[in-house]
Amino acid sequence: MRFTATLAAAITLAAPAFAETHEIRMLSRGADGAMMVFEPAYLEIAPGDSVTFLATEKSHNTETVDDMLPEGFESWKGKRDEEITVTFDAPGYYPYKCKPHEAMGMVGLIKVGEPGSAPKIGKLRGKAVPVMEELLARAGS
């Protein structure tokens, strides 16, 4: 009985160790030559995983598209040239953008777990709208 309790405690304490940290780079030019991109722009992760947005090149930031977030999720807003890490605990679609380059289509999408219905396109400008539509389609929503 004691072994079972000890094993259960060890498994419970070790559970967060299975969470992964993923990286998304903020770039002025992507590997395919596209301008003002996140690489990858679409990412599927598990609940509990984190994403580090790498300030790979200057003049970029990352922030949420607030009117598209799952209910109850606290938004983030990184400063230009700032590396930030965000943890995603609940299933859902998490759209984000580079504010200075949003109109040029610099947006991305993180799909966490198996979320319900996808959000409707929110307040995005310029090329960000068709890029987000493409990302949502890729997510299978």
Secondary structure as a PSIPRED ss2 file (coil, helix, strand):
# PSIPRED VFORMAT (PSIPRED V4.0)

   1 M C   1.000  0.000  0.000
   2 R H   0.000  1.000  0.000
   3 F H   0.000  1.000  0.000
   4 T H   0.000  1.000  0.000
   5 A H   0.000  1.000  0.000
   6 T H   0.000  1.000  0.000
   7 L H   0.000  1.000  0.000
   8 A H   0.000  1.000  0.000
   9 A H   0.000  1.000  0.000
  10 A H   0.000  1.000  0.000
  11 I H   0.000  1.000  0.000
  12 T H   0.000  1.000  0.000
  13 L H   0.000  1.000  0.000
  14 A H   0.000  1.000  0.000
  15 A H   0.000  1.000  0.000
  16 P H   0.000  1.000  0.000
  17 A H   0.000  1.000  0.000
  18 F H   0.000  1.000  0.000
  19 A C   1.000  0.000  0.000
  20 E C   1.000  0.000  0.000
  21 T E   0.000  0.000  1.000
  22 H E   0.000  0.000  1.000
  23 E E   0.000  0.000  1.000
  24 I E   0.000  0.000  1.000
  25 R E   0.000  0.000  1.000
  26 M E   0.000  0.000  1.000
  27 L E   0.000  0.000  1.000
  28 S E   0.000  0.000  1.000
  29 R E   0.000  0.000  1.000
  30 G C   1.000  0.000  0.000
  31 A C   1.000  0.000  0.000
  32 D C   1.000  0.000  0.000
  33 G C   1.000  0.000  0.000
  34 A C   1.000  0.000  0.000
  35 M E   0.000  0.000  1.000
  36 M E   0.000  0.000  1.000
  37 V E   0.000  0.000  1.000
  38 F E   0.000  0.000  1.000
  39 E E   0.000  0.000  1.000
  40 P C   1.000  0.000  0.000
  41 A C   1.000  0.000  0.000
  42 Y E   0.000  0.000  1.000
  43 L E   0.000  0.000  1.000
  44 E E   0.000  0.000  1.000
  45 I E   0.000  0.000  1.000
  46 A C   1.000  0.000  0.000
  47 P C   1.000  0.000  0.000
  48 G C   1.000  0.000  0.000
  49 D C   1.000  0.000  0.000
  50 S E   0.000  0.000  1.000
  51 V E   0.000  0.000  1.000
  52 T E   0.000  0.000  1.000
  53 F E   0.000  0.000  1.000
  54 L E   0.000  0.000  1.000
  55 A C   1.000  0.000  0.000
  56 T C   1.000  0.000  0.000
  57 E C   1.000  0.000  0.000
  58 K C   1.000  0.000  0.000
  59 S C   1.000  0.000  0.000
  60 H C   1.000  0.000  0.000
  61 N C   1.000  0.000  0.000
  62 T C   1.000  0.000  0.000
  63 E E   0.000  0.000  1.000
  64 T E   0.000  0.000  1.000
  65 V C   1.000  0.000  0.000
  66 D H   0.000  1.000  0.000
  67 D H   0.000  1.000  0.000
  68 M H   0.000  1.000  0.000
  69 L C   1.000  0.000  0.000
  70 P C   1.000  0.000  0.000
  71 E C   1.000  0.000  0.000
  72 G C   1.000  0.000  0.000
  73 F C   1.000  0.000  0.000
  74 E C   1.000  0.000  0.000
  75 S C   1.000  0.000  0.000
  76 W C   1.000  0.000  0.000
  77 K E   0.000  0.000  1.000
  78 G C   1.000  0.000  0.000
  79 K C   1.000  0.000  0.000
  80 R C   1.000  0.000  0.000
  81 D C   1.000  0.000  0.000
  82 E C   1.000  0.000  0.000
  83 E C   1.000  0.000  0.000
  84 I E   0.000  0.000  1.000
  85 T E   0.000  0.000  1.000
  86 V E   0.000  0.000  1.000
  87 T E   0.000  0.000  1.000
  88 F C   1.000  0.000  0.000
  89 D C   1.000  0.000  0.000
  90 A C   1.000  0.000  0.000
  91 P C   1.000  0.000  0.000
  92 G E   0.000  0.000  1.000
  93 Y E   0.000  0.000  1.000
  94 Y E   0.000  0.000  1.000
  95 P E   0.000  0.000  1.000
  96 Y E   0.000  0.000  1.000
  97 K E   0.000  0.000  1.000
  98 C C   1.000  0.000  0.000
  99 K H   0.000  1.000  0.000
 100 P H   0.000  1.000  0.000
 101 H H   0.000  1.000  0.000
 102 E H   0.000  1.000  0.000
 103 A H   0.000  1.000  0.000
 104 M H   0.000  1.000  0.000
 105 G C   1.000  0.000  0.000
 106 M C   1.000  0.000  0.000
 107 V E   0.000  0.000  1.000
 108 G E   0.000  0.000  1.000
 109 L E   0.000  0.000  1.000
 110 I E   0.000  0.000  1.000
 111 K E   0.000  0.000  1.000
 112 V E   0.000  0.000  1.000
 113 G C   1.000  0.000  0.000
 114 E C   1.000  0.000  0.000
 115 P C   1.000  0.000  0.000
 116 G C   1.000  0.000  0.000
 117 S C   1.000  0.000  0.000
 118 A C   1.000  0.000  0.000
 119 P C   1.000  0.000  0.000
 120 K C   1.000  0.000  0.000
 121 I C   1.000  0.000  0.000
 122 G C   1.000  0.000  0.000
 123 K C   1.000  0.000  0.000
 124 L C   1.000  0.000  0.000
 125 R C   1.000  0.000  0.000
 126 G C   1.000  0.000  0.000
 127 K C   1.000  0.000  0.000
 128 A H   0.000  1.000  0.000
 129 V H   0.000  1.000  0.000
 130 P H   0.000  1.000  0.000
 131 V H   0.000  1.000  0.000
 132 M H   0.000  1.000  0.000
 133 E H   0.000  1.000  0.000
 134 E H   0.000  1.000  0.000
 135 L H   0.000  1.000  0.000
 136 L H   0.000  1.000  0.000
 137 A H   0.000  1.000  0.000
 138 R H   0.000  1.000  0.000
 139 A C   1.000  0.000  0.000
 140 G C   1.000  0.000  0.000
 141 S C   1.000  0.000  0.000
